[in-house]
Amino acid sequence: MTSTDSTAQGAGRSARPLLNPRLAEFGTTIFAEMSALAARTGAINLGQGFPDTDGPAQVREAAVRALREGRGNQYPPGPGVPELRTAISAHQQRFYGLDFDPDTEVLVTAGATEAIAASMLALVEPGDEVIAFEPYYDSYAASIAMAGGVRVPLTLRAPGFRPDLDALRDAVTPRTRLLLLNSPHNPTGMVLTGAELAAIAELAVEKDLLVVTDEVYEHLVFAGEHRPLISLPGMRDRTVSISSSGKTYSFTGWKVGWVTGSPELVAAVRSAKQYLTFVSAGPFQYAIAEALALPDSYFTDFREDLRAKRDLLSAGLREAGFEVHEPQGTYFVTTDVAPLGEKDAVAFCRALPERCGVVAVPSSVFYDDPEPGRTQVRFAFCKKPDILRQAVARLGRLAA
């Protein structure tokens, strides 16, 4: 190749965008931006949803034991280590009465985020429509885009953030392939009722839709109860049920998630997953297998601890002048800053660290049309009580 040829080739490359246009709209995640802002300003980070304490000591020690014994230090089996797949199957039976074959109906993933991405890549073809609750966790939109799908939002509106089931039915077209549902719902904290689940299941069967359910907050329900959609009539063979260990056991950095479903659906998701991470978190898989067998008291105490933290932060936010939409689940509380005289949650959140030393996340970034969430701000309460009290004291300056 001559130097002229090389120059011409380089010029041709520079004329074409390097980033796939499907992903160009996303840029840096809001979590990265706000966490960097917290680090730069020394503010209390109530933006990104990670705890500031580790989970159970016995689970951490199980990971150390696996490392020392050489379990998982090399590539684990593609579907996940047998001990973990068996534990996931036992968990589904213990809490929901669901039977899953650990060999054909369980798949271990690098967190729920990979499970969602692999599901979209496996089940969605270019041009297929995917209906998802809006506001949605930011990886949903990116995963749908990477698969070439078309996202169709079903907007959840304050104060209750209930899904409009008539609007859901109207949103289904001949191009609709899949429903991507999240309950307990991040960021609003909404938990689907039995009646809502039944209506969604009936629609999915009638319209022959696939459903992917993100249930990572399944053990953090403060009002109502969590029931997997896959347990309803007609849903077993059309639902990919996703959860993970990070939120339940406060080891978010381990990235151990899973998929349960029919053999055909799990095999389809595995076909995409194997070309993403192939495998991950070897020693941690053994530790989470032990975590899933913790006694009922662990799950009860975990939920009640977070309930107390929710109440602590919510009360402080109300005193500071926020309108608080109390969550039924998760470890996030959505607020409205309009009573504070604010008109733009993004500008408010970017200024908040300098104003009072606290970082939060604007909910509007989780909408296609930001208008319904224009003045909504999400705070995470999965922090030590002393940290939450400090944050509340700082936020009190807004009402001064």
Contacts in CASP RR format, 6 or more apart in sequence:
PFRMAT RR
TARGET T0000
AUTHOR 0000-0000-0000
METHOD contacts of the structure
MODEL  1
MTSTDSTAQGAGRSARPLLNPRLAEFGTTIFAEMSALAARTGAINLGQGF
PDTDGPAQVREAAVRALREGRGNQYPPGPGVPELRTAISAHQQRFYGLDF
DPDTEVLVTAGATEAIAASMLALVEPGDEVIAFEPYYDSYAASIAMAGGV
RVPLTLRAPGFRPDLDALRDAVTPRTRLLLLNSPHNPTGMVLTGAELAAI
AELAVEKDLLVVTDEVYEHLVFAGEHRPLISLPGMRDRTVSISSSGKTYS
FTGWKVGWVTGSPELVAAVRSAKQYLTFVSAGPFQYAIAEALALPDSYFT
DFREDLRAKRDLLSAGLREAGFEVHEPQGTYFVTTDVAPLGEKDAVAFCR
ALPERCGVVAVPSSVFYDDPEPGRTQVRFAFCKKPDILRQAVARLGRLAA
1 9 0 8 1.000
17 24 0 8 1.000
20 146 0 8 1.000
22 145 0 8 1.000
22 146 0 8 1.000
22 148 0 8 1.000
23 142 0 8 1.000
23 145 0 8 1.000
23 146 0 8 1.000
25 145 0 8 1.000
26 138 0 8 1.000
26 141 0 8 1.000
26 142 0 8 1.000
26 145 0 8 1.000
29 138 0 8 1.000
30 138 0 8 1.000
30 361 0 8 1.000
30 362 0 8 1.000
30 365 0 8 1.000
31 47 0 8 1.000
31 48 0 8 1.000
31 49 0 8 1.000
31 138 0 8 1.000
31 361 0 8 1.000
34 45 0 8 1.000
34 47 0 8 1.000
34 48 0 8 1.000
34 349 0 8 1.000
34 359 0 8 1.000
34 360 0 8 1.000
34 361 0 8 1.000
35 45 0 8 1.000
35 47 0 8 1.000
35 48 0 8 1.000
35 359 0 8 1.000
37 43 0 8 1.000
37 350 0 8 1.000
37 353 0 8 1.000
37 359 0 8 1.000
38 44 0 8 1.000
38 45 0 8 1.000
38 47 0 8 1.000
38 353 0 8 1.000
38 359 0 8 1.000
41 353 0 8 1.000
41 354 0 8 1.000
41 357 0 8 1.000
41 359 0 8 1.000
42 353 0 8 1.000
42 357 0 8 1.000
43 352 0 8 1.000
43 353 0 8 1.000
43 357 0 8 1.000
43 358 0 8 1.000
43 359 0 8 1.000
44 357 0 8 1.000
44 358 0 8 1.000
44 359 0 8 1.000
44 383 0 8 1.000
44 387 0 8 1.000
44 390 0 8 1.000
44 391 0 8 1.000
44 394 0 8 1.000
45 359 0 8 1.000
46 313 0 8 1.000
46 358 0 8 1.000
46 359 0 8 1.000
46 360 0 8 1.000
46 379 0 8 1.000
46 380 0 8 1.000
46 381 0 8 1.000
46 383 0 8 1.000
46 391 0 8 1.000
47 359 0 8 1.000
47 360 0 8 1.000
47 361 0 8 1.000
47 378 0 8 1.000
47 379 0 8 1.000
47 380 0 8 1.000
48 361 0 8 1.000
48 380 0 8 1.000
49 252 0 8 1.000
49 331 0 8 1.000
49 332 0 8 1.000
49 380 0 8 1.000
49 382 0 8 1.000
50 252 0 8 1.000
50 253 0 8 1.000
50 380 0 8 1.000
50 382 0 8 1.000
51 250 0 8 1.000
51 252 0 8 1.000
51 382 0 8 1.000
51 383 0 8 1.000
52 382 0 8 1.000
52 383 0 8 1.000
52 384 0 8 1.000
52 387 0 8 1.000
53 250 0 8 1.000
53 384 0 8 1.000
54 60 0 8 1.000
54 250 0 8 1.000
54 251 0 8 1.000
55 249 0 8 1.000
55 250 0 8 1.000
55 251 0 8 1.000
56 249 0 8 1.000
56 291 0 8 1.000
56 294 0 8 1.000
56 298 0 8 1.000
58 290 0 8 1.000
59 249 0 8 1.000
59 251 0 8 1.000
59 287 0 8 1.000
59 288 0 8 1.000
59 290 0 8 1.000
59 291 0 8 1.000
59 294 0 8 1.000
60 251 0 8 1.000
60 287 0 8 1.000
62 286 0 8 1.000
62 287 0 8 1.000
62 290 0 8 1.000
62 291 0 8 1.000
63 254 0 8 1.000
63 283 0 8 1.000
63 284 0 8 1.000
63 286 0 8 1.000
63 287 0 8 1.000
65 286 0 8 1.000
66 72 0 8 1.000
66 282 0 8 1.000
66 283 0 8 1.000
66 284 0 8 1.000
66 286 0 8 1.000
66 287 0 8 1.000
67 73 0 8 1.000
67 283 0 8 1.000
70 283 0 8 1.000
71 81 0 8 1.000
71 282 0 8 1.000
71 283 0 8 1.000
71 286 0 8 1.000
72 81 0 8 1.000
72 282 0 8 1.000
72 283 0 8 1.000
72 285 0 8 1.000
72 286 0 8 1.000
73 282 0 8 1.000
73 283 0 8 1.000
75 278 0 8 1.000
75 279 0 8 1.000
76 279 0 8 1.000
76 282 0 8 1.000
76 285 0 8 1.000
77 279 0 8 1.000
78 108 0 8 1.000
78 270 0 8 1.000
78 274 0 8 1.000
78 278 0 8 1.000
78 279 0 8 1.000
79 85 0 8 1.000
79 103 0 8 1.000
79 106 0 8 1.000
79 107 0 8 1.000
79 108 0 8 1.000
79 270 0 8 1.000
80 107 0 8 1.000
80 108 0 8 1.000
80 279 0 8 1.000
80 285 0 8 1.000
81 108 0 8 1.000
81 282 0 8 1.000
81 285 0 8 1.000
81 286 0 8 1.000
81 289 0 8 1.000
82 102 0 8 1.000
83 285 0 8 1.000
83 286 0 8 1.000
83 289 0 8 1.000
84 108 0 8 1.000
84 256 0 8 1.000
84 258 0 8 1.000
84 285 0 8 1.000
84 286 0 8 1.000
84 288 0 8 1.000
84 289 0 8 1.000
84 292 0 8 1.000
85 102 0 8 1.000
85 103 0 8 1.000
85 106 0 8 1.000
85 108 0 8 1.000
86 102 0 8 1.000
86 289 0 8 1.000
87 288 0 8 1.000
87 289 0 8 1.000
87 290 0 8 1.000
87 292 0 8 1.000
87 293 0 8 1.000
88 100 0 8 1.000
88 102 0 8 1.000
88 106 0 8 1.000
88 108 0 8 1.000
88 258 0 8 1.000
88 260 0 8 1.000
88 292 0 8 1.000
89 99 0 8 1.000
89 100 0 8 1.000
89 101 0 8 1.000
89 102 0 8 1.000
89 105 0 8 1.000
89 106 0 8 1.000
89 260 0 8 1.000
90 292 0 8 1.000
90 293 0 8 1.000
91 292 0 8 1.000
92 98 0 8 1.000
92 99 0 8 1.000
92 100 0 8 1.000
92 228 0 8 1.000
92 260 0 8 1.000
93 99 0 8 1.000
93 100 0 8 1.000
95 218 0 8 1.000
96 227 0 8 1.000
96 228 0 8 1.000
96 231 0 8 1.000
97 231 0 8 1.000
98 228 0 8 1.000
98 230 0 8 1.000
98 231 0 8 1.000
98 260 0 8 1.000
100 106 0 8 1.000
100 260 0 8 1.000
100 261 0 8 1.000
101 263 0 8 1.000
104 263 0 8 1.000
104 266 0 8 1.000
104 267 0 8 1.000
105 260 0 8 1.000
105 261 0 8 1.000
105 262 0 8 1.000
105 263 0 8 1.000
105 266 0 8 1.000
106 258 0 8 1.000
106 259 0 8 1.000
106 260 0 8 1.000
106 261 0 8 1.000
106 266 0 8 1.000
107 115 0 8 1.000
107 258 0 8 1.000
107 259 0 8 1.000
107 260 0 8 1.000
107 266 0 8 1.000
107 269 0 8 1.000
107 270 0 8 1.000
107 273 0 8 1.000
108 256 0 8 1.000
108 257 0 8 1.000
108 258 0 8 1.000
108 285 0 8 1.000
109 115 0 8 1.000
109 118 0 8 1.000
109 242 0 8 1.000
109 244 0 8 1.000
109 257 0 8 1.000
109 258 0 8 1.000
109 259 0 8 1.000
109 273 0 8 1.000
109 277 0 8 1.000
109 280 0 8 1.000
110 255 0 8 1.000
110 256 0 8 1.000
110 257 0 8 1.000
110 276 0 8 1.000
110 277 0 8 1.000
110 280 0 8 1.000
110 281 0 8 1.000
111 244 0 8 1.000
111 245 0 8 1.000
111 246 0 8 1.000
111 255 0 8 1.000
111 256 0 8 1.000
111 257 0 8 1.000
112 214 0 8 1.000
112 216 0 8 1.000
112 242 0 8 1.000
112 243 0 8 1.000
112 244 0 8 1.000
112 257 0 8 1.000
113 139 0 8 1.000
114 255 0 8 1.000
114 257 0 8 1.000
114 273 0 8 1.000
114 276 0 8 1.000
114 277 0 8 1.000
115 240 0 8 1.000
115 242 0 8 1.000
115 244 0 8 1.000
115 257 0 8 1.000
115 258 0 8 1.000
115 259 0 8 1.000
115 269 0 8 1.000
115 273 0 8 1.000
116 139 0 8 1.000
116 140 0 8 1.000
116 143 0 8 1.000
116 180 0 8 1.000
116 212 0 8 1.000
116 214 0 8 1.000
116 242 0 8 1.000
117 139 0 8 1.000
117 142 0 8 1.000
117 143 0 8 1.000
117 146 0 8 1.000
117 272 0 8 1.000
117 276 0 8 1.000
118 259 0 8 1.000
118 269 0 8 1.000
118 270 0 8 1.000
118 272 0 8 1.000
118 273 0 8 1.000
118 276 0 8 1.000
119 143 0 8 1.000
119 212 0 8 1.000
119 240 0 8 1.000
119 242 0 8 1.000
119 259 0 8 1.000
119 269 0 8 1.000
119 272 0 8 1.000
120 130 0 8 1.000
120 143 0 8 1.000
120 144 0 8 1.000
120 146 0 8 1.000
120 147 0 8 1.000
120 149 0 8 1.000
120 180 0 8 1.000
120 212 0 8 1.000
121 143 0 8 1.000
121 146 0 8 1.000
121 147 0 8 1.000
121 272 0 8 1.000
122 268 0 8 1.000
122 269 0 8 1.000
122 271 0 8 1.000
122 272 0 8 1.000
122 273 0 8 1.000
123 147 0 8 1.000
123 177 0 8 1.000
123 178 0 8 1.000
123 210 0 8 1.000
123 212 0 8 1.000
123 240 0 8 1.000
123 265 0 8 1.000
123 268 0 8 1.000
123 269 0 8 1.000
124 130 0 8 1.000
124 144 0 8 1.000
124 147 0 8 1.000
124 148 0 8 1.000
124 149 0 8 1.000
124 177 0 8 1.000
124 178 0 8 1.000
125 147 0 8 1.000
125 148 0 8 1.000
125 149 0 8 1.000
125 177 0 8 1.000
126 147 0 8 1.000
126 148 0 8 1.000
126 149 0 8 1.000
127 148 0 8 1.000
127 149 0 8 1.000
127 150 0 8 1.000
127 175 0 8 1.000
128 147 0 8 1.000
128 148 0 8 1.000
128 149 0 8 1.000
128 150 0 8 1.000
128 175 0 8 1.000
128 176 0 8 1.000
128 177 0 8 1.000
128 178 0 8 1.000
129 149 0 8 1.000
129 150 0 8 1.000
129 151 0 8 1.000
129 152 0 8 1.000
129 173 0 8 1.000
129 175 0 8 1.000
129 176 0 8 1.000
129 177 0 8 1.000
130 144 0 8 1.000
130 149 0 8 1.000
130 150 0 8 1.000
130 151 0 8 1.000
130 152 0 8 1.000
130 176 0 8 1.000
130 177 0 8 1.000
130 178 0 8 1.000
130 179 0 8 1.000
130 180 0 8 1.000
131 151 0 8 1.000
131 152 0 8 1.000
131 153 0 8 1.000
131 154 0 8 1.000
131 168 0 8 1.000
131 171 0 8 1.000
131 172 0 8 1.000
131 176 0 8 1.000
131 178 0 8 1.000
131 179 0 8 1.000
131 180 0 8 1.000
132 140 0 8 1.000
132 141 0 8 1.000
132 144 0 8 1.000
132 151 0 8 1.000
132 152 0 8 1.000
132 153 0 8 1.000
132 154 0 8 1.000
132 179 0 8 1.000
132 180 0 8 1.000
132 181 0 8 1.000
132 182 0 8 1.000
133 153 0 8 1.000
133 154 0 8 1.000
133 156 0 8 1.000
133 163 0 8 1.000
133 180 0 8 1.000
133 181 0 8 1.000
133 182 0 8 1.000
133 185 0 8 1.000
134 153 0 8 1.000
134 154 0 8 1.000
134 155 0 8 1.000
134 156 0 8 1.000
134 366 0 8 1.000
134 367 0 8 1.000
134 368 0 8 1.000
134 372 0 8 1.000
135 156 0 8 1.000
135 187 0 8 1.000
135 188 0 8 1.000
135 363 0 8 1.000
135 366 0 8 1.000
135 367 0 8 1.000
135 373 0 8 1.000
136 153 0 8 1.000
136 180 0 8 1.000
136 182 0 8 1.000
136 366 0 8 1.000
137 182 0 8 1.000
137 186 0 8 1.000
137 187 0 8 1.000
137 214 0 8 1.000
137 366 0 8 1.000
138 365 0 8 1.000
138 366 0 8 1.000
140 151 0 8 1.000
140 180 0 8 1.000
140 182 0 8 1.000
141 151 0 8 1.000
141 368 0 8 1.000
144 150 0 8 1.000
144 151 0 8 1.000
144 180 0 8 1.000
145 151 0 8 1.000
150 175 0 8 1.000
151 368 0 8 1.000
152 171 0 8 1.000
152 176 0 8 1.000
153 367 0 8 1.000
153 368 0 8 1.000
153 369 0 8 1.000
154 163 0 8 1.000
154 164 0 8 1.000
154 167 0 8 1.000
154 168 0 8 1.000
154 171 0 8 1.000
155 164 0 8 1.000
155 167 0 8 1.000
155 367 0 8 1.000
155 369 0 8 1.000
155 372 0 8 1.000
156 162 0 8 1.000
156 163 0 8 1.000
156 185 0 8 1.000
156 188 0 8 1.000
156 190 0 8 1.000
157 372 0 8 1.000
158 325 0 8 1.000
158 334 0 8 1.000
158 336 0 8 1.000
158 372 0 8 1.000
158 373 0 8 1.000
158 376 0 8 1.000
159 325 0 8 1.000
160 188 0 8 1.000
160 190 0 8 1.000
160 325 0 8 1.000
161 185 0 8 1.000
161 188 0 8 1.000
161 189 0 8 1.000
161 190 0 8 1.000
161 325 0 8 1.000
161 334 0 8 1.000
162 190 0 8 1.000
162 196 0 8 1.000
163 190 0 8 1.000
163 192 0 8 1.000
163 196 0 8 1.000
163 200 0 8 1.000
165 196 0 8 1.000
165 199 0 8 1.000
165 200 0 8 1.000
165 203 0 8 1.000
168 200 0 8 1.000
168 203 0 8 1.000
169 203 0 8 1.000
172 203 0 8 1.000
172 207 0 8 1.000
172 209 0 8 1.000
176 207 0 8 1.000
176 209 0 8 1.000
177 209 0 8 1.000
177 210 0 8 1.000
178 209 0 8 1.000
178 210 0 8 1.000
178 211 0 8 1.000
178 212 0 8 1.000
179 200 0 8 1.000
179 204 0 8 1.000
179 209 0 8 1.000
179 210 0 8 1.000
179 211 0 8 1.000
179 212 0 8 1.000
180 211 0 8 1.000
180 212 0 8 1.000
180 214 0 8 1.000
181 192 0 8 1.000
181 200 0 8 1.000
181 211 0 8 1.000
181 212 0 8 1.000
181 213 0 8 1.000
181 214 0 8 1.000
181 229 0 8 1.000
182 213 0 8 1.000
182 214 0 8 1.000
182 215 0 8 1.000
183 190 0 8 1.000
183 191 0 8 1.000
183 192 0 8 1.000
183 213 0 8 1.000
183 215 0 8 1.000
183 226 0 8 1.000
184 190 0 8 1.000
184 191 0 8 1.000
184 215 0 8 1.000
184 217 0 8 1.000
184 218 0 8 1.000
184 220 0 8 1.000
184 221 0 8 1.000
184 226 0 8 1.000
184 327 0 8 1.000
184 328 0 8 1.000
184 329 0 8 1.000
184 330 0 8 1.000
185 191 0 8 1.000
185 192 0 8 1.000
185 330 0 8 1.000
186 216 0 8 1.000
186 217 0 8 1.000
186 330 0 8 1.000
186 332 0 8 1.000
187 330 0 8 1.000
187 332 0 8 1.000
187 334 0 8 1.000
187 361 0 8 1.000
187 363 0 8 1.000
187 366 0 8 1.000
187 378 0 8 1.000
188 325 0 8 1.000
188 327 0 8 1.000
188 332 0 8 1.000
188 334 0 8 1.000
189 217 0 8 1.000
189 327 0 8 1.000
189 328 0 8 1.000
189 329 0 8 1.000
189 330 0 8 1.000
189 332 0 8 1.000
189 334 0 8 1.000
190 327 0 8 1.000
190 328 0 8 1.000
190 329 0 8 1.000
191 221 0 8 1.000
191 223 0 8 1.000
191 224 0 8 1.000
191 225 0 8 1.000
191 226 0 8 1.000
191 328 0 8 1.000
191 329 0 8 1.000
192 200 0 8 1.000
192 227 0 8 1.000
192 229 0 8 1.000
193 224 0 8 1.000
194 227 0 8 1.000
197 227 0 8 1.000
197 229 0 8 1.000
197 232 0 8 1.000
198 232 0 8 1.000
200 211 0 8 1.000
200 229 0 8 1.000
201 229 0 8 1.000
201 232 0 8 1.000
201 233 0 8 1.000
201 234 0 8 1.000
201 235 0 8 1.000
203 209 0 8 1.000
204 210 0 8 1.000
204 211 0 8 1.000
204 235 0 8 1.000
204 238 0 8 1.000
205 233 0 8 1.000
205 234 0 8 1.000
205 235 0 8 1.000
205 238 0 8 1.000
208 238 0 8 1.000
209 238 0 8 1.000
210 238 0 8 1.000
210 239 0 8 1.000
210 240 0 8 1.000
210 265 0 8 1.000
211 229 0 8 1.000
211 235 0 8 1.000
211 238 0 8 1.000
211 239 0 8 1.000
211 240 0 8 1.000
212 239 0 8 1.000
212 240 0 8 1.000
212 242 0 8 1.000
213 228 0 8 1.000
213 229 0 8 1.000
213 230 0 8 1.000
213 239 0 8 1.000
213 240 0 8 1.000
213 241 0 8 1.000
213 242 0 8 1.000
214 242 0 8 1.000
215 226 0 8 1.000
215 228 0 8 1.000
215 241 0 8 1.000
215 242 0 8 1.000
215 243 0 8 1.000
216 242 0 8 1.000
216 243 0 8 1.000
216 244 0 8 1.000
216 246 0 8 1.000
216 247 0 8 1.000
216 248 0 8 1.000
217 247 0 8 1.000
217 329 0 8 1.000
217 330 0 8 1.000
217 331 0 8 1.000
218 226 0 8 1.000
218 228 0 8 1.000
218 243 0 8 1.000
218 248 0 8 1.000
219 226 0 8 1.000
219 247 0 8 1.000
219 248 0 8 1.000
219 299 0 8 1.000
219 302 0 8 1.000
219 303 0 8 1.000
220 247 0 8 1.000
220 248 0 8 1.000
220 302 0 8 1.000
220 303 0 8 1.000
220 306 0 8 1.000
220 329 0 8 1.000
220 330 0 8 1.000
220 331 0 8 1.000
221 303 0 8 1.000
221 328 0 8 1.000
221 329 0 8 1.000
222 303 0 8 1.000
222 306 0 8 1.000
222 307 0 8 1.000
222 310 0 8 1.000
222 327 0 8 1.000
222 328 0 8 1.000
222 329 0 8 1.000
223 328 0 8 1.000
223 329 0 8 1.000
224 328 0 8 1.000
228 241 0 8 1.000
229 235 0 8 1.000
229 239 0 8 1.000
229 241 0 8 1.000
230 236 0 8 1.000
230 239 0 8 1.000
230 241 0 8 1.000
230 260 0 8 1.000
230 261 0 8 1.000
236 261 0 8 1.000
236 262 0 8 1.000
237 262 0 8 1.000
237 264 0 8 1.000
237 265 0 8 1.000
238 265 0 8 1.000
239 261 0 8 1.000
239 265 0 8 1.000
240 259 0 8 1.000
240 261 0 8 1.000
240 265 0 8 1.000
240 266 0 8 1.000
240 269 0 8 1.000
241 259 0 8 1.000
241 260 0 8 1.000
241 261 0 8 1.000
242 257 0 8 1.000
242 258 0 8 1.000
242 259 0 8 1.000
243 257 0 8 1.000
243 258 0 8 1.000
244 255 0 8 1.000
244 256 0 8 1.000
244 257 0 8 1.000
244 258 0 8 1.000
245 251 0 8 1.000
245 254 0 8 1.000
245 256 0 8 1.000
245 257 0 8 1.000
245 288 0 8 1.000
245 291 0 8 1.000
245 292 0 8 1.000
246 252 0 8 1.000
246 253 0 8 1.000
246 254 0 8 1.000
246 255 0 8 1.000
246 256 0 8 1.000
246 257 0 8 1.000
247 331 0 8 1.000
248 291 0 8 1.000
248 299 0 8 1.000
248 302 0 8 1.000
249 288 0 8 1.000
249 291 0 8 1.000
250 382 0 8 1.000
251 284 0 8 1.000
251 288 0 8 1.000
254 281 0 8 1.000
254 284 0 8 1.000
254 287 0 8 1.000
254 288 0 8 1.000
255 280 0 8 1.000
255 281 0 8 1.000
255 284 0 8 1.000
256 281 0 8 1.000
256 284 0 8 1.000
256 285 0 8 1.000
256 288 0 8 1.000
259 266 0 8 1.000
259 269 0 8 1.000
260 266 0 8 1.000
306 331 0 8 1.000
306 381 0 8 1.000
306 382 0 8 1.000
308 385 0 8 1.000
309 331 0 8 1.000
309 381 0 8 1.000
309 382 0 8 1.000
309 383 0 8 1.000
309 385 0 8 1.000
309 388 0 8 1.000
310 326 0 8 1.000
310 327 0 8 1.000
310 331 0 8 1.000
310 333 0 8 1.000
310 381 0 8 1.000
312 381 0 8 1.000
312 385 0 8 1.000
312 388 0 8 1.000
312 389 0 8 1.000
312 392 0 8 1.000
313 333 0 8 1.000
313 379 0 8 1.000
313 381 0 8 1.000
313 388 0 8 1.000
313 391 0 8 1.000
313 392 0 8 1.000
314 324 0 8 1.000
314 326 0 8 1.000
314 333 0 8 1.000
314 381 0 8 1.000
315 392 0 8 1.000
316 392 0 8 1.000
316 395 0 8 1.000
316 396 0 8 1.000
317 324 0 8 1.000
317 333 0 8 1.000
317 335 0 8 1.000
317 379 0 8 1.000
317 392 0 8 1.000
317 395 0 8 1.000
318 324 0 8 1.000
319 392 0 8 1.000
319 396 0 8 1.000
319 399 0 8 1.000
320 392 0 8 1.000
320 395 0 8 1.000
320 396 0 8 1.000
320 398 0 8 1.000
320 399 0 8 1.000
321 339 0 8 1.000
321 340 0 8 1.000
321 398 0 8 1.000
321 399 0 8 1.000
322 335 0 8 1.000
322 336 0 8 1.000
322 337 0 8 1.000
322 339 0 8 1.000
322 340 0 8 1.000
322 377 0 8 1.000
322 395 0 8 1.000
323 335 0 8 1.000
323 336 0 8 1.000
323 338 0 8 1.000
323 339 0 8 1.000
324 333 0 8 1.000
324 335 0 8 1.000
325 333 0 8 1.000
325 334 0 8 1.000
325 335 0 8 1.000
325 336 0 8 1.000
326 333 0 8 1.000
327 333 0 8 1.000
327 334 0 8 1.000
331 380 0 8 1.000
331 381 0 8 1.000
331 382 0 8 1.000
332 378 0 8 1.000
332 379 0 8 1.000
332 380 0 8 1.000
332 381 0 8 1.000
333 378 0 8 1.000
333 379 0 8 1.000
333 381 0 8 1.000
334 363 0 8 1.000
334 376 0 8 1.000
334 377 0 8 1.000
334 378 0 8 1.000
335 376 0 8 1.000
335 377 0 8 1.000
335 378 0 8 1.000
335 379 0 8 1.000
336 375 0 8 1.000
336 376 0 8 1.000
336 377 0 8 1.000
337 345 0 8 1.000
337 348 0 8 1.000
337 375 0 8 1.000
337 376 0 8 1.000
337 377 0 8 1.000
338 375 0 8 1.000
340 348 0 8 1.000
340 398 0 8 1.000
342 348 0 8 1.000
342 375 0 8 1.000
343 374 0 8 1.000
343 375 0 8 1.000
344 374 0 8 1.000
344 375 0 8 1.000
345 362 0 8 1.000
345 363 0 8 1.000
345 364 0 8 1.000
345 373 0 8 1.000
345 374 0 8 1.000
345 375 0 8 1.000
345 376 0 8 1.000
345 377 0 8 1.000
346 362 0 8 1.000
346 364 0 8 1.000
346 365 0 8 1.000
348 362 0 8 1.000
348 375 0 8 1.000
348 377 0 8 1.000
349 359 0 8 1.000
349 360 0 8 1.000
349 361 0 8 1.000
349 362 0 8 1.000
349 377 0 8 1.000
352 358 0 8 1.000
352 359 0 8 1.000
352 360 0 8 1.000
353 359 0 8 1.000
355 397 0 8 1.000
355 398 0 8 1.000
356 394 0 8 1.000
356 395 0 8 1.000
356 396 0 8 1.000
356 397 0 8 1.000
356 398 0 8 1.000
357 394 0 8 1.000
358 391 0 8 1.000
358 394 0 8 1.000
358 395 0 8 1.000
360 377 0 8 1.000
360 378 0 8 1.000
360 379 0 8 1.000
361 377 0 8 1.000
361 378 0 8 1.000
361 379 0 8 1.000
362 376 0 8 1.000
362 377 0 8 1.000
362 378 0 8 1.000
363 373 0 8 1.000
363 376 0 8 1.000
363 377 0 8 1.000
363 378 0 8 1.000
364 370 0 8 1.000
364 371 0 8 1.000
364 373 0 8 1.000
364 374 0 8 1.000
364 376 0 8 1.000
367 373 0 8 1.000
381 388 0 8 1.000
383 391 0 8 1.000
END
